[in-house]
Amino acid sequence: MKPRSPARAISSSDRGHGPYLWRFSPLERVLHLMVIVSFFGLVVTGLPLHFSHEPWAAFIIRFHGGVETAGVIHRICALITFTYFFIHIGSILRKLSGPDRGRMLWGPDSMIPQPKDLRDLLQMAKWFAGLGRPPQFDRFSYLEKFDYWAVFWGIAIIGGSGLLLWFPEFFARWLPGWIFNVATIVHGDEALLALVFIFTIHFFNGQLRPEKFPLDLVIFTGRATKEYMEDEHPLEVDRLQHTGLLEQRVAPPPPHGLYVAAAIFGTGAILIGLTIAGLVIWASFFK
């Protein structure tokens, strides 16, 4: 494999030599795309209600065509959210019923926190303090697991409270009225917390830190060079080599059209997300 061409120099997942290796399945990539689209849709239609006193909130609502249109878009994005959530739950249940169910509960393919994750966290702290080397990760790092569970429980909390507010007459048959006041607070504040986290911490870890800047398109293309994998997930590469499974993970380079579309989409998402985060921080702390 030749060094990456200038046309593909934008993504850190193309750095260096070696064959491309599959990292994410088509289903994982589609679900992540659904997460992005629905999350941005929910943010730009729900955030103006939280900051209705800000001029930029009124501009966003006018851009949508009014409060009613924003409400329709918000509910459509909520349906997309519930769709990918239950598809993901279904894929987990299918794997748990198969012969590889142990890998879903423990080991390198599991998203369940394990003792190694705690050791990696402590080793990372030592590295930051100049007292050791950085930790070596397998398929998923503790940072990726934290992101995963934050989204998982965030959907449960925000989605559950959102359903109460979407169908208040239905749920009021069994629930006391004060529950809806709590749901209003929880829905807005938890969504605001998710917004700030995604558009700052997650963007930095996944896209903007020096090793990945300006973009990492692996979640869109599903593949990365072996050198990238050896840098980001060296234990996974070692494990695949020792078990003789590395050749099964070899992938062709990303198609040019997919690469360009992913680069444009990713750049736009980052710029919009950082702008929104900046507006929220300014409105919350500097006005």
HELIX and SHEET records of a PDB file:
HELIX    1   1 PRO A    6  ARG A    8  5                                   3    
HELIX    2   2 SER A   12  ASP A   14  5                                   3    
HELIX    3   3 PRO A   26  HIS A   50  1                                  25    
HELIX    4   4 PRO A   55  HIS A   64  1                                  10    
HELIX    5   5 VAL A   67  LEU A   96  1                                  30    
HELIX    6   6 ARG A  101  LEU A  105  1                                   5    
HELIX    7   7 PRO A  115  PHE A  128  1                                  14    
HELIX    8   8 TYR A  142  TRP A  166  1                                  25    
HELIX    9   9 PRO A  168  PHE A  171  1                                   4    
HELIX   10  10 TRP A  178  PHE A  197  1                                  20    
HELIX   11  11 ILE A  198  HIS A  202  3                                   5    
HELIX   12  12 PHE A  203  PHE A  203  1                                   1    
HELIX   13  13 PHE A  204  LEU A  208  3                                   5    
HELIX   14  14 VAL A  218  THR A  221  1                                   4    
HELIX   15  15 LYS A  226  GLU A  232  1                                   7    
HELIX   16  16 PRO A  234  HIS A  242  1                                   9    
HELIX   17  17 LEU A  246  ARG A  249  5                                   4    
HELIX   18  18 HIS A  256  PHE A  285  1                                  30    
SHEET    1   A 3 ARG A 223  THR A 225  0                                        
SHEET    2   A 3 TYR A  20  TRP A  22 -1                                        
SHEET    3   A 3 VAL A 250  ALA A 251 -1                                        
END                                                                             
